[in-house]
Amino acid sequence: MSEQQGLGEQALNKAAEIGLSSQLDEVEELDVSIKTDPFKAMQGQVDSVTIEGEGMVMQGDLRMEELDMHMTGVAINPLSAAFGKIELTQPTEASTHVVLLEGDINRAFNSEFVRTKLQNQQVHVNGQPMTIDPQQVDFRLPGEGKVAVNAKVLLRETSKTEQVAFTAVPRVSPNGQTVTLENVEYGEGEELSPELTKALVDQTSEILNLSNFDLEGMTLKVNNLQVEAGKLTLEAQAHVEQIPSG
């Protein structure tokens, strides 16, 4: 690899790292690796782009433990590349691997972002309309392909704190865009309020929803969701129209 080639790749890598970082609330480690040579870059061709990240916090306080994204045969604007920017001239597909940890999903549940969404919802408890204020949501990945949610909810009208608990199996929708919860089983005792449980089930689905992980110019479609004790692993295809660059 010539020095000129190495410097050209480094400039593109750095621009992409800055651009991606600007879309994240936090990032522990981010590495963009663009493989090309000056002749190909002048013709608007890049052999491959690999993005590897750790501890990436998206909007809404959702943290990804790991992100690996790989795309090949990328077409770029050669003029922009000469100035250290990656501008795609046509969309490309990227194979994507994402790992989410139980503790990070739990933190997202208890963030202000999610709490505000659940707050002030009207539900019926024993036939009476009630306004809910979530106090604490405990999200767990116990294994066997399940998620478990245990929530303490304050009913504003009675000032009573009630507990809602359920387990469910997350499934990716056929179009790969959303995650729904199936086989919902309630905790001990009778279900307090179907509407309250539904609100929590919907919110769980929304947190696991893949649009949360879309960066500007990139849309994820999940092929496979693996639920293990303590972690979720997503295998996805990303439709990339633009790679953010600084």
One Martini backbone bead per residue (centre of mass of N, CA, C, O) as a GRO file, in nm:
protein
  246
    1MET     BB    1   0.093   0.038   0.026
    2SER     BB    2   0.075   0.348  -0.032
    3GLU     BB    3   0.088   0.648   0.114
    4GLN     BB    4  -0.136   0.785  -0.047
    5GLN     BB    5  -0.348   0.570  -0.004
    6GLY     BB    6  -0.348   0.572   0.304
    7LEU     BB    7  -0.435   0.873   0.333
    8GLY     BB    8  -0.703   0.853   0.179
    9GLU     BB    9  -0.837   0.648   0.366
   10GLN     BB   10  -0.805   0.804   0.630
   11ALA     BB   11  -0.981   1.047   0.553
   12LEU     BB   12  -1.243   0.885   0.510
   13ASN     BB   13  -1.260   0.749   0.783
   14LYS     BB   14  -1.270   1.008   0.955
   15ALA     BB   15  -1.523   1.136   0.833
   16ALA     BB   16  -1.714   0.899   0.910
   17GLU     BB   17  -1.665   0.902   1.218
   18ILE     BB   18  -1.766   1.190   1.265
   19GLY     BB   19  -2.049   1.159   1.140
   20LEU     BB   20  -2.150   0.929   1.327
   21SER     BB   21  -2.092   1.058   1.607
   22SER     BB   22  -2.297   1.302   1.566
   23GLN     BB   23  -2.554   1.086   1.605
   24LEU     BB   24  -2.448   1.039   1.894
   25ASP     BB   25  -2.448   1.057   2.236
   26GLU     BB   26  -2.250   0.801   2.246
   27VAL     BB   27  -1.899   0.666   2.233
   28GLU     BB   28  -1.641   0.438   2.277
   29GLU     BB   29  -1.620   0.291   1.981
   30LEU     BB   30  -1.491   0.382   1.644
   31ASP     BB   31  -1.463   0.208   1.319
   32VAL     BB   32  -1.350   0.297   0.994
   33SER     BB   33  -1.315   0.088   0.690
   34ILE     BB   34  -1.161   0.179   0.383
   35LYS     BB   35  -1.138   0.007   0.068
   36THR     BB   36  -0.890   0.128  -0.160
   37ASP     BB   37  -0.780   0.313  -0.448
   38PRO     BB   38  -0.701   0.583  -0.625
   39PHE     BB   39  -0.808   0.479  -0.897
   40LYS     BB   40  -1.089   0.391  -0.799
   41ALA     BB   41  -1.173   0.657  -0.665
   42MET     BB   42  -1.164   0.818  -0.939
   43GLN     BB   43  -1.408   0.612  -1.039
   44GLY     BB   44  -1.606   0.556  -0.786
   45GLN     BB   45  -1.459   0.318  -0.609
   46VAL     BB   46  -1.531   0.069  -0.349
   47ASP     BB   47  -1.470  -0.223  -0.203
   48SER     BB   48  -1.500  -0.140   0.120
   49VAL     BB   49  -1.714  -0.110   0.422
   50THR     BB   50  -1.635  -0.078   0.774
   51ILE     BB   51  -1.835  -0.088   1.079
   52GLU     BB   52  -1.721  -0.035   1.422
   53GLY     BB   53  -1.892  -0.068   1.741
   54GLU     BB   54  -1.896   0.062   2.087
   55GLY     BB   55  -2.108   0.201   2.296
   56MET     BB   56  -2.378   0.299   2.144
   57VAL     BB   57  -2.575   0.594   2.184
   58MET     BB   58  -2.886   0.661   2.128
   59GLN     BB   59  -3.162   0.785   2.097
   60GLY     BB   60  -3.330   0.721   2.400
   61ASP     BB   61  -3.102   0.555   2.558
   62LEU     BB   62  -2.985   0.344   2.345
   63ARG     BB   63  -2.762   0.071   2.372
   64MET     BB   64  -2.484  -0.056   2.197
   65GLU     BB   65  -2.247  -0.290   2.229
   66GLU     BB   66  -2.269  -0.381   1.916
   67LEU     BB   67  -2.132  -0.295   1.578
   68ASP     BB   68  -2.161  -0.451   1.250
   69MET     BB   69  -2.063  -0.325   0.922
   70HIS     BB   70  -2.093  -0.450   0.573
   71MET     BB   71  -1.965  -0.329   0.254
   72THR     BB   72  -1.980  -0.374  -0.103
   73GLY     BB   73  -1.948  -0.217  -0.387
   74VAL     BB   74  -1.899   0.106  -0.374
   75ALA     BB   75  -2.048   0.409  -0.487
   76ILE     BB   76  -1.874   0.716  -0.559
   77ASN     BB   77  -1.778   1.043  -0.539
   78PRO     BB   78  -1.475   1.149  -0.654
   79LEU     BB   79  -1.474   1.448  -0.569
   80SER     BB   80  -1.538   1.409  -0.268
   81ALA     BB   81  -1.302   1.214  -0.208
   82ALA     BB   82  -1.079   1.432  -0.258
   83PHE     BB   83  -1.217   1.584   0.016
   84GLY     BB   84  -1.291   1.349   0.233
   85LYS     BB   85  -1.571   1.236   0.114
   86ILE     BB   86  -1.870   1.037   0.137
   87GLU     BB   87  -2.058   0.982  -0.169
   88LEU     BB   88  -2.322   0.831  -0.276
   89THR     BB   89  -2.455   0.729  -0.601
   90GLN     BB   90  -2.566   0.461  -0.464
   91PRO     BB   91  -2.720   0.233  -0.315
   92THR     BB   92  -2.658   0.001  -0.039
   93GLU     BB   93  -2.568  -0.303   0.114
   94ALA     BB   94  -2.565  -0.422   0.464
   95SER     BB   95  -2.422  -0.616   0.688
   96THR     BB   96  -2.567  -0.672   1.025
   97HIS     BB   97  -2.448  -0.650   1.375
   98VAL     BB   98  -2.630  -0.670   1.691
   99VAL     BB   99  -2.576  -0.589   2.044
  100LEU     BB  100  -2.783  -0.636   2.335
  101LEU     BB  101  -2.821  -0.553   2.668
  102GLU     BB  102  -3.010  -0.583   2.937
  103GLY     BB  103  -2.917  -0.322   3.092
  104ASP     BB  104  -2.970  -0.125   2.851
  105ILE     BB  105  -3.273  -0.174   2.821
  106ASN     BB  106  -3.345  -0.102   3.110
  107ARG     BB  107  -3.249   0.192   3.093
  108ALA     BB  108  -3.446   0.279   2.870
  109PHE     BB  109  -3.708   0.230   3.032
  110ASN     BB  110  -3.598   0.454   3.266
  111SER     BB  111  -3.616   0.680   3.090
  112GLU     BB  112  -3.748   0.979   3.011
  113PHE     BB  113  -3.841   0.908   2.724
  114VAL     BB  114  -4.029   0.665   2.815
  115ARG     BB  115  -4.184   0.774   3.058
  116THR     BB  116  -4.337   0.992   2.899
  117LYS     BB  117  -4.499   0.790   2.720
  118LEU     BB  118  -4.650   0.644   2.968
  119GLN     BB  119  -4.750   0.881   3.078
  120ASN     BB  120  -5.093   0.956   3.123
  121GLN     BB  121  -5.229   0.705   3.076
  122GLN     BB  122  -5.536   0.557   2.996
  123VAL     BB  123  -5.698   0.320   3.211
  124HIS     BB  124  -5.860   0.018   3.308
  125VAL     BB  125  -5.963  -0.057   3.649
  126ASN     BB  126  -6.221  -0.224   3.729
  127GLY     BB  127  -6.375  -0.011   3.520
  128GLN     BB  128  -6.176   0.223   3.590
  129PRO     BB  129  -6.043   0.518   3.528
  130MET     BB  130  -5.684   0.559   3.479
  131THR     BB  131  -5.374   0.707   3.575
  132ILE     BB  132  -5.039   0.662   3.475
  133ASP     BB  133  -4.723   0.604   3.668
  134PRO     BB  134  -4.417   0.515   3.624
  135GLN     BB  135  -4.162   0.391   3.847
  136GLN     BB  136  -4.068   0.085   3.758
  137VAL     BB  137  -3.861  -0.100   3.523
  138ASP     BB  138  -3.809  -0.455   3.472
  139PHE     BB  139  -3.572  -0.590   3.254
  140ARG     BB  140  -3.547  -0.927   3.109
  141LEU     BB  141  -3.315  -1.208   3.010
  142PRO     BB  142  -3.372  -1.544   3.092
  143GLY     BB  143  -3.427  -1.697   2.836
  144GLU     BB  144  -3.583  -1.902   2.609
  145GLY     BB  145  -3.664  -1.647   2.416
  146LYS     BB  146  -3.722  -1.432   2.647
  147VAL     BB  147  -3.910  -1.176   2.800
  148ALA     BB  148  -3.910  -0.964   3.102
  149VAL     BB  149  -4.170  -0.780   3.283
  150ASN     BB  150  -4.150  -0.546   3.570
  151ALA     BB  151  -4.400  -0.322   3.699
  152LYS     BB  152  -4.434  -0.006   3.856
  153VAL     BB  153  -4.757   0.150   3.921
  154LEU     BB  154  -4.920   0.453   3.941
  155LEU     BB  155  -5.239   0.541   4.060
  156ARG     BB  156  -5.352   0.849   4.081
  157GLU     BB  157  -5.648   0.831   4.203
  158THR     BB  158  -5.541   0.617   4.451
  159SER     BB  159  -5.224   0.602   4.517
  160LYS     BB  160  -5.153   0.326   4.395
  161THR     BB  161  -4.932   0.049   4.379
  162GLU     BB  162  -4.868  -0.151   4.100
  163GLN     BB  163  -4.822  -0.477   3.952
  164VAL     BB  164  -4.658  -0.574   3.641
  165ALA     BB  165  -4.635  -0.903   3.482
  166PHE     BB  166  -4.432  -1.044   3.205
  167THR     BB  167  -4.402  -1.272   2.937
  168ALA     BB  168  -4.219  -1.301   2.615
  169VAL     BB  169  -4.196  -1.336   2.252
  170PRO     BB  170  -3.988  -1.223   2.022
  171ARG     BB  171  -4.078  -1.096   1.690
  172VAL     BB  172  -4.029  -1.068   1.360
  173SER     BB  173  -4.148  -0.924   1.111
  174PRO     BB  174  -4.178  -1.002   0.781
  175ASN     BB  175  -4.043  -0.708   0.700
  176GLY     BB  176  -3.818  -0.640   0.938
  177GLN     BB  177  -3.917  -0.365   1.108
  178THR     BB  178  -4.050  -0.523   1.354
  179VAL     BB  179  -4.132  -0.594   1.702
  180THR     BB  180  -4.308  -0.856   1.851
  181LEU     BB  181  -4.525  -0.990   2.103
  182GLU     BB  182  -4.552  -1.321   2.213
  183ASN     BB  183  -4.679  -1.520   2.443
  184VAL     BB  184  -4.831  -1.382   2.675
  185GLU     BB  185  -4.744  -1.392   3.025
  186TYR     BB  186  -4.851  -1.375   3.339
  187GLY     BB  187  -4.822  -1.326   3.640
  188GLU     BB  188  -4.912  -1.343   3.932
  189GLY     BB  189  -5.220  -1.352   3.917
  190GLU     BB  190  -5.417  -1.128   3.806
  191GLU     BB  191  -5.499  -0.916   3.576
  192LEU     BB  192  -5.534  -0.586   3.616
  193SER     BB  193  -5.492  -0.463   3.302
  194PRO     BB  194  -5.507  -0.493   2.971
  195GLU     BB  195  -5.420  -0.200   2.897
  196LEU     BB  196  -5.161  -0.191   3.063
  197THR     BB  197  -5.023  -0.430   2.935
  198LYS     BB  198  -5.034  -0.320   2.646
  199ALA     BB  199  -4.863  -0.069   2.696
  200LEU     BB  200  -4.605  -0.238   2.774
  201VAL     BB  201  -4.586  -0.411   2.523
  202ASP     BB  202  -4.564  -0.175   2.321
  203GLN     BB  203  -4.308  -0.051   2.451
  204THR     BB  204  -4.127  -0.294   2.411
  205SER     BB  205  -4.149  -0.302   2.106
  206GLU     BB  206  -4.041  -0.012   2.059
  207ILE     BB  207  -3.756  -0.052   2.178
  208LEU     BB  208  -3.702  -0.303   1.971
  209ASN     BB  209  -3.724  -0.126   1.746
  210LEU     BB  210  -3.537  -0.062   1.459
  211SER     BB  211  -3.570   0.249   1.420
  212ASN     BB  212  -3.376   0.318   1.661
  213PHE     BB  213  -3.108   0.231   1.469
  214ASP     BB  214  -3.135   0.453   1.275
  215LEU     BB  215  -2.949   0.621   1.062
  216GLU     BB  216  -2.866   0.847   0.860
  217GLY     BB  217  -2.929   0.678   0.554
  218MET     BB  218  -3.036   0.424   0.735
  219THR     BB  219  -3.196   0.094   0.698
  220LEU     BB  220  -3.341  -0.165   0.884
  221LYS     BB  221  -3.345  -0.531   0.831
  222VAL     BB  222  -3.451  -0.814   0.988
  223ASN     BB  223  -3.362  -1.164   0.991
  224ASN     BB  224  -3.253  -1.199   1.301
  225LEU     BB  225  -3.350  -1.307   1.642
  226GLN     BB  226  -3.157  -1.342   1.942
  227VAL     BB  227  -3.247  -1.493   2.259
  228GLU     BB  228  -3.066  -1.451   2.552
  229ALA     BB  229  -2.906  -1.455   2.830
  230GLY     BB  230  -2.857  -1.099   2.858
  231LYS     BB  231  -2.910  -1.107   2.526
  232LEU     BB  232  -2.926  -0.945   2.202
  233THR     BB  233  -2.936  -1.060   1.854
  234LEU     BB  234  -2.883  -0.896   1.540
  235GLU     BB  235  -2.967  -0.971   1.203
  236ALA     BB  236  -2.898  -0.751   0.925
  237GLN     BB  237  -3.019  -0.528   0.676
  238ALA     BB  238  -2.879  -0.247   0.515
  239HIS     BB  239  -2.999   0.053   0.381
  240VAL     BB  240  -2.772   0.262   0.197
  241GLU     BB  241  -2.763   0.611   0.104
  242GLN     BB  242  -2.575   0.717   0.350
  243ILE     BB  243  -2.266   0.830   0.479
  244PRO     BB  244  -2.176   0.988   0.732
  245SER     BB  245  -1.996   1.305   0.721
  246GLY     BB  246  -1.789   1.568   0.850
   0.00000   0.00000   0.00000
